[in-house]
Amino acid sequence: MLRPLIGISGNCFDTCPAPLRSGVNDAYIRAVTDAGGTPFILPYTDDTEAVENMISHLDGLLLSDRKSTRLNS
């Protein structure tokens, strides 16, 4: 039986002058694996189509913290 694929929202890290990086603390990955899931880090992006495509393949979603989500006004 396949383990559920759980997306974890990636945070954006400013590593200037290098390009931006997406990632999460290891605790989120361990929490998903300890619960029997397969973690998948979702990169930080403004590409709505890419986000919708990634999310459509997931069995669940874990928002890693408030900094990784943006609400449109």
ZADO-1210 file (C-alpha; in nm, 4 decimals, padded with zeros to 6 digits):
<atoms>
<atom x="00.0000" y="00.0000" z="00.0000" code="MET" pos="1"/>
<atom x="00.1269" y="00.3448" z="-00.0894" code="LEU" pos="2"/>
<atom x="00.1854" y="00.5940" z="00.1866" code="ARG" pos="3"/>
<atom x="-00.0157" y="00.9175" z="00.1545" code="PRO" pos="4"/>
<atom x="00.1692" y="01.2016" z="-00.0168" code="LEU" pos="5"/>
<atom x="00.1647" y="01.5046" z="00.2133" code="ILE" pos="6"/>
<atom x="00.2673" y="01.8445" z="00.0806" code="GLY" pos="7"/>
<atom x="00.4498" y="02.0787" z="00.3170" code="ILE" pos="8"/>
<atom x="00.4473" y="02.4466" z="00.2272" code="SER" pos="9"/>
<atom x="00.8035" y="02.5653" z="00.1765" code="GLY" pos="10"/>
<atom x="00.9315" y="02.8856" z="00.3273" code="ASN" pos="11"/>
<atom x="01.1303" y="03.1375" z="00.1259" code="CYS" pos="12"/>
<atom x="01.4813" y="03.2034" z="00.2504" code="PHE" pos="13"/>
<atom x="01.6676" y="03.5097" z="00.1276" code="ASP" pos="14"/>
<atom x="02.0258" y="03.3994" z="00.0705" code="THR" pos="15"/>
<atom x="02.1455" y="03.7130" z="-00.1071" code="CYS" pos="16"/>
<atom x="02.3307" y="03.7504" z="-00.3286" code="PRO" pos="17"/>
<atom x="02.2476" y="03.3900" z="-00.4210" code="ALA" pos="18"/>
<atom x="01.8986" y="03.2995" z="-00.5501" code="PRO" pos="19"/>
<atom x="01.6068" y="03.2531" z="-00.3114" code="LEU" pos="20"/>
<atom x="01.5672" y="02.9080" z="-00.1550" code="ARG" pos="21"/>
<atom x="01.2594" y="02.7139" z="-00.0458" code="SER" pos="22"/>
<atom x="01.2661" y="02.4743" z="00.2468" code="GLY" pos="23"/>
<atom x="01.1216" y="02.3650" z="00.5807" code="VAL" pos="24"/>
<atom x="01.2496" y="02.2698" z="00.9224" code="ASN" pos="25"/>
<atom x="01.3242" y="01.8990" z="00.9570" code="ASP" pos="26"/>
<atom x="01.0586" y="01.8697" z="01.2305" code="ALA" pos="27"/>
<atom x="00.7831" y="01.9004" z="00.9680" code="TYR" pos="28"/>
<atom x="00.9359" y="01.6223" z="00.7584" code="ILE" pos="29"/>
<atom x="00.9750" y="01.3962" z="01.0623" code="ARG" pos="30"/>
<atom x="00.6167" y="01.4647" z="01.1727" code="ALA" pos="31"/>
<atom x="00.4822" y="01.3545" z="00.8331" code="VAL" pos="32"/>
<atom x="00.7011" y="01.0429" z="00.8148" code="THR" pos="33"/>
<atom x="00.6284" y="00.9502" z="01.1782" code="ASP" pos="34"/>
<atom x="00.2571" y="00.9695" z="01.0974" code="ALA" pos="35"/>
<atom x="00.3039" y="00.7291" z="00.8046" code="GLY" pos="36"/>
<atom x="00.3090" y="00.9804" z="00.5198" code="GLY" pos="37"/>
<atom x="00.5543" y="01.0686" z="00.2467" code="THR" pos="38"/>
<atom x="00.6595" y="01.4347" z="00.2723" code="PRO" pos="39"/>
<atom x="00.6763" y="01.6539" z="-00.0375" code="PHE" pos="40"/>
<atom x="00.8106" y="02.0087" z="00.0049" code="ILE" pos="41"/>
<atom x="00.6163" y="02.2579" z="-00.2046" code="LEU" pos="42"/>
<atom x="00.8440" y="02.5321" z="-00.3376" code="PRO" pos="43"/>
<atom x="00.7639" y="02.8954" z="-00.2683" code="TYR" pos="44"/>
<atom x="00.6193" y="03.0335" z="-00.5926" code="THR" pos="45"/>
<atom x="00.3711" y="03.2853" z="-00.7313" code="ASP" pos="46"/>
<atom x="00.2872" y="03.0501" z="-01.0214" code="ASP" pos="47"/>
<atom x="-00.0771" y="02.9653" z="-00.9457" code="THR" pos="48"/>
<atom x="-00.0987" y="02.7010" z="-01.2187" code="GLU" pos="49"/>
<atom x="00.2075" y="02.5199" z="-01.0835" code="ALA" pos="50"/>
<atom x="00.0685" y="02.5294" z="-00.7288" code="VAL" pos="51"/>
<atom x="-00.2678" y="02.3916" z="-00.8418" code="GLU" pos="52"/>
<atom x="-00.0912" y="02.1128" z="-01.0326" code="ASN" pos="53"/>
<atom x="00.1225" y="02.0149" z="-00.7327" code="MET" pos="54"/>
<atom x="-00.1683" y="02.0243" z="-00.4883" code="ILE" pos="55"/>
<atom x="-00.3875" y="01.8123" z="-00.7176" code="SER" pos="56"/>
<atom x="-00.1456" y="01.5205" z="-00.6664" code="HIS" pos="57"/>
<atom x="-00.1408" y="01.5413" z="-00.2853" code="LEU" pos="58"/>
<atom x="-00.3365" y="01.3411" z="-00.0292" code="ASP" pos="59"/>
<atom x="-00.2912" y="01.6115" z="00.2335" code="GLY" pos="60"/>
<atom x="-00.1351" y="01.9512" z="00.2977" code="LEU" pos="61"/>
<atom x="00.0615" y="02.0817" z="00.5964" code="LEU" pos="62"/>
<atom x="00.1112" y="02.4590" z="00.6178" code="LEU" pos="63"/>
<atom x="00.4493" y="02.4942" z="00.7824" code="SER" pos="64"/>
<atom x="00.3933" y="02.8402" z="00.9319" code="ASP" pos="65"/>
<atom x="00.2166" y="03.1714" z="00.8780" code="ARG" pos="66"/>
<atom x="00.5121" y="03.3180" z="00.6841" code="LYS" pos="67"/>
<atom x="00.4690" y="03.0599" z="00.4067" code="SER" pos="68"/>
<atom x="00.1141" y="03.1606" z="00.3169" code="THR" pos="69"/>
<atom x="-00.0019" y="03.4753" z="00.1421" code="ARG" pos="70"/>
<atom x="-00.3599" y="03.5931" z="00.1378" code="LEU" pos="71"/>
<atom x="-00.4811" y="03.7940" z="-00.1591" code="ASN" pos="72"/>
<atom x="-00.6829" y="04.1006" z="-00.0634" code="SER" pos="73"/>
</atoms>
